[in-house]
């Protein structure tokens, strides 16, 4: 038997505002933060989560070669 937990209305509203829809490939890479009571809810797109190490390594490489990323 599995137990289904209902999400609080504040969390459901935050997820609706984040506009999460099927298809990881066509979403913006922005991380969104929502304040839910005394906690913070972060909505992180899969693409951002999956490639974070690669982005960090690329940024570190550019820093060691004397150029900032995005400059």
N, C-alpha and C positions, 0 to 999 in steps of 0.2 A: 504494500500500500504506500502510495506517495502522498506527501502533504503539499498542498498548493498554498503558497503564501501570497496574500494580497498586498499589493504595493499601496502605500499611502497616497492620497490624492495629490499631495505636493510633488511626489516623485513622478506620478503619471503626467502631471501638468508640465514638469520640466522636460520629460522625454518627448512629449508632444511639441513643446516649443523648440526642441533640438531638431525636429523634423527628420527623425530617423526613418529611412525608407529602404526597401531592399535594393541591393546592388552596391557593393563596397567600392566599386571602381569609379562611380560618378559623383561622389560626394566631395564637398570641400574638406581640406585637411585641417580646418580650424578646430582647436579644442575648446569646448564650451563649458563654462562653470555656472552652476545654479546653486543658490543658497536655499537649502531645505531645512527650515527650523534652525537648529544650531549646527548643522552639518553642511558640507559642501558636496555637491554631486558633479563629477566631471564626466562629460561625454566625449570620448576619444574615438575618432574614426579608426577602423581597423588598419587602414593603410599607414596612418601616422604611428600606430602602436607597433606594427610589424617591422617597419623600416627605421625605427628610432636609432638603433645601433649604427646602421650604415650612415645615417645623417650625422651622428656624433663623430664617427671616424672621419668622415669627409671634412667636417668643420675643424677637427683637430689637425688634419693634414694641411689644410689651408693656413691655419694659425702658425704651424711650424715653418711654413714656407713664406712667412712675412706678409700674408694678405688675409684680410677678414672676409668671411663668407658674406656675400651680398654686397660687397663693395665694388 
